[in-house]
Amino acid sequence: MKFELLHPADQLVMIMQRIYEYGMTTTSGGNLSIRDESGDIWITPSGIDKGALTRDDIMQIKPDGTVIGRHTPSVELPIHRNIYKLRPDLHAIVHAHPPVLVAFSLVRQVPDTKLNPNANLVCGKVAMAKYDVPGSEQLGANIAEQFAAGYNTVLMENHGVICGAPDLYHAFMEFETITFSAQIELKAKKLGTPRQLTDAQIAIDSSKAHPPLDAFEARVITSEERAGRRDLCTLIHRSYNQRLFTSTQGTFSMRLSDGSLLITPYMKDRKYLEPEDIVRVKSGMGELGKTPSRSVLLHQKIYETHPEINSVIIAHPPAIMAFAVTGAEFDSRLIPESYISLREVGRLPYAATTLDVDGAAAMFTPHRPVIVVDNQCVIVTGASLLNAFDRLEVLEYSAEAMIAARDIGDVVLLSDQEIEAVNQAFHLN
């Protein structure tokens, strides 16, 4: 799907639906807009159910102020206008009230975008605008002041967040990423002190190049490959809907019986990936006309090193990422199910998968199928695609449980004797 070819009204409906479905705004809250090439502003209406918007609900505002549509434009239209006037480079705005960002706005703090390189890359520095009445000229001036200073992501005291970008999809990326980053930070502070990346560390990730793969043109597509493309898309969509990664982060791959692999593409919206978007890589060559994930060399090396591994997932779920950004130890001996699925969870320092691909691949063993990479990601392997995905779910649910348990009392892990009994019962030794 080419999102950029959709009519502005359809884009606004689609993105508002995503925001509402993920619990990042309420029926009456939030507003989105697009400024098109003619200077018209398309904006969501005031007082209309955000969970049931249609293209006919979207309002059009002409440059001369003429209002076209069957409703009243959002009460915060003046804010959108002010931002567009000050920032000719911006053509889309997302404003909403995710609970986690409201929490930051209540304590007058902005989320730390240097806990993860992607958050810094997408959002940059985040500003805080002073409080005033919603829709007021003063609030508009407070927000505009921050956008005029060059910020694209601005929290509002006791309110929510507003993000601007050259198009609506990238404004949504900023909004989604800052929300994800805030969730990680909030969970991390329950475990310890989050560790911020340096500018030099962030530069390692941002300068990571695409591997130089020669191209091949696929002439025969087997039934196995067709099934693999379908199954990858099914579980990628499920992972995105479960908030295990964001729209452009997260990589799935699987090995085919001929030794080639299927892998997610670079910078394609995970929610709408189709089988034809998946990239096949064989003998060091990539499918013609497609760009695979930048981590493709790591996936290849894992498969070369471990014949028993047939699927690899790289993801960034908020709960386990809280462990990744604090250095807190994650132990799978919580309940029998988590231990059976995860066994030993390994650990690598930040950027290790970029700086030492061979060493990172060698870290995996049958008893260590999962590795946490500090401030970066988790890497989950499996004998099959479903096996790897199940481990990813178990990992995140277990991390969430451990964080929640700390609010209640001291965590008690299964004892060595109890673990040995599980090993015997399930033939794990």
Summary of the structure (lengths in Angstrom):
residues: 429
radius of gyration: 23.0
end to end distance: 47.6
largest distance: 76.7
contacts: 1437
relative contact order: 0.09
helix: 43%
strand: 17%
